[in-house]
Amino acid sequence: MWIQLSCIFNNILNFDGMKKLLKNKYILTLLIFGVWMIFFDQNSYLSQRKINKELNQLEARKKVYINQNELLRVQRESLLGSFDNLEKLAREKYLMKRDDEDVYLVEVEN
């Protein structure tokens, strides 16, 4: 068996053996089909690599958005759970005030 395999590999590596293999219509058809599927087909290996790379990037972005969504959900629950937290947010972020109050903004230069 090993002798047969070594003879086959010697024929393949030998230029005359390569000419014999390329003259075989089945080997030639298989070779052309393989090249076509790897480089030129719509679902070629190269396009599949590109699609897999894009899929991995989208999955990473999905994880980030899921984490952001969870953080925002926790923040929303803490705001809606307490009136004091909601009032604090309104005063600090949106500069809201009561009717009888005045708000002064002090900016500190560094």
C-alpha positions in Angstrom: 0.0 0.0 0.0 2.8 2.4 0.9 4.6 1.6 -2.3 1.5 2.4 -4.3 1.1 5.8 -2.5 4.7 6.7 -3.0 4.4 5.8 -6.7 1.3 8.1 -7.0 3.1 11.0 -5.3 6.2 10.5 -7.4 4.0 10.6 -10.5 2.3 13.8 -9.4 5.5 15.5 -8.5 7.1 14.4 -11.7 6.3 16.8 -14.6 5.5 13.9 -17.0 3.2 12.5 -14.4 1.5 15.9 -14.1 0.9 15.9 -17.9 -0.7 12.5 -17.7 -3.0 13.6 -14.9 -4.1 16.8 -16.7 -4.9 14.7 -19.8 -7.3 12.7 -17.8 -10.7 14.3 -18.4 -12.1 13.4 -14.9 -9.1 15.0 -13.1 -9.2 18.0 -15.3 -13.0 18.4 -14.8 -12.5 18.1 -11.0 -9.7 20.6 -11.0 -11.7 23.2 -13.1 -14.8 22.6 -10.8 -12.6 23.2 -7.7 -11.1 26.4 -9.0 -14.6 27.6 -10.0 -16.1 26.9 -6.6 -13.2 28.5 -4.7 -12.9 31.7 -6.7 -15.7 32.4 -9.1 -18.9 31.0 -7.7 -21.5 33.2 -5.9 -20.9 31.2 -2.8 -17.2 30.9 -3.2 -14.8 30.4 -0.4 -13.7 34.1 -0.5 -17.2 35.4 -0.3 -18.0 33.0 2.6 -14.9 34.3 4.5 -16.2 37.9 3.9 -19.7 37.0 5.1 -18.3 35.2 8.2 -16.2 38.2 9.1 -19.2 40.5 8.8 -21.3 38.1 10.9 -18.7 38.1 13.7 -18.6 41.9 13.7 -22.4 42.0 13.8 -22.5 39.5 16.7 -20.0 41.6 18.6 -22.1 44.7 18.1 -25.2 42.8 19.2 -23.4 41.9 22.5 -22.6 45.6 23.0 -26.2 46.6 22.4 -27.6 44.0 24.7 -25.3 45.2 27.5 -26.3 48.8 26.8 -30.0 47.8 26.8 -29.5 46.0 30.2 -27.8 49.1 31.7 -30.6 51.4 30.5 -33.2 49.1 31.8 -31.6 49.1 35.3 -31.4 52.9 35.1 -35.0 53.3 34.1 -36.2 51.0 36.9 -34.2 53.0 39.4 -35.7 56.3 38.1 -39.3 55.0 38.0 -38.9 53.4 41.4 -38.3 56.6 43.3 -39.7 60.1 42.8 -36.5 61.6 44.4 -34.3 60.0 41.7 -36.6 61.2 39.0 -36.6 64.7 40.4 -32.8 64.7 40.7 -32.4 63.6 37.1 -34.8 66.3 35.9 -33.0 69.1 37.8 -29.5 68.0 36.9 -29.8 67.0 33.3 -32.7 69.0 32.0 -32.3 72.1 34.3 -35.9 71.9 35.4 -37.0 73.9 38.4 -40.1 74.6 40.5 -42.1 77.7 40.0 -40.8 79.5 43.0 -37.1 78.7 42.4 -34.3 80.3 40.4 -31.5 78.2 38.8 -28.0 79.6 38.4 -25.4 77.8 36.3 -21.8 78.3 37.5 -19.1 77.3 35.0 -15.6 76.8 36.3 -12.7 77.3 34.0 -9.7 75.1 34.4 
